[in-house]
Amino acid sequence: MSDAKSAPALTASQVRAARRGAGWKIVVADSFAEAEAETRAYWRAATPAERLSALEKLREPFYGKDQVGGRLQRFLEVVPAE
């Protein structure tokens, strides 16, 4: 057995943060037009599955995991003719 200290265990939030940051790429743009071009190039290079996953990550905080099929209800009102 070695006497070396083991690394401290990571908390769940630290693990999630490390997983999120693993794929990040920092790009510095000199103008808004250049930043827009970089953003468009990033999403064009993404697979359809990656785009859909990103869309789901944006949707979920607003509507929750279980409200995938929520839709507007139709409303019908009968108005008597005059």
N, C-alpha and C positions, 0 to 999 in steps of 0.2 A: 504494500500500500504506500502511496506517496503522501507526503505531508502538504502538498500544494493545495491551496484553497480552490474550491470549485466556483464557477461563475454563479452569481446569484440568480435565482429563478425569476423569469420575467412574469409580470402580471399580464392578465388577459388583454388589457388596453395597450400595453407595450407590444405584445405579439401582433395585435391588429394594426397598430401604427407601423410596425416594421413590414408587415405584409403589404400595406397600402403603398408605402414609400419604395418598395423594392423595384417597381417598374417606372418610377418617375424619371423624367429627363428634363433638365433645366436648359431652356433656350433663351438667350438674351436677344431682344429685337431692338433695332434703333428707331423704329417708327411703328405707328399703329398698323400701317399697311403691311409692313413686314411681319408683325405679330399675327395679323389676320391670315397672311399667306402660310405661315408656319402652322397655324391651327388647322387650316384647310388641308394642308399636306398631311398632317397627322391623321385626321379623320379619313382621308382618302386611302391612306395606307392601312387603316384598321380593317379587320375582317368584319363581315356582317354580324357575326356572333359577338365580337367585341363592341360594336356600336350598340347592339341591342342590350348588352349587359350594362353599358354606361347609361343608356336610357332608363333601364330598370332601376339603377342606383339613384337616379334623379327623381323618378316617380315615387319610389317607396317611402321616403320621408313625408310626403304630402298625403298619400292615400293609404299607406300601410301595406303589409304583406298580403292580407286576406282580401283586399278590395280590388282584385284584378278585374272582375266582371261587372263592377258597378257602372250603371248607365243611367241616363236621364229617363224618367218614367214618362210615358205618353199620358196626356190629359185630354179628355174629351168632355165637352160641355154642350149640352143640347139647349139651344136658345129657341124659344117659341117664335114662329114667324108672325109678323103683324099684318 
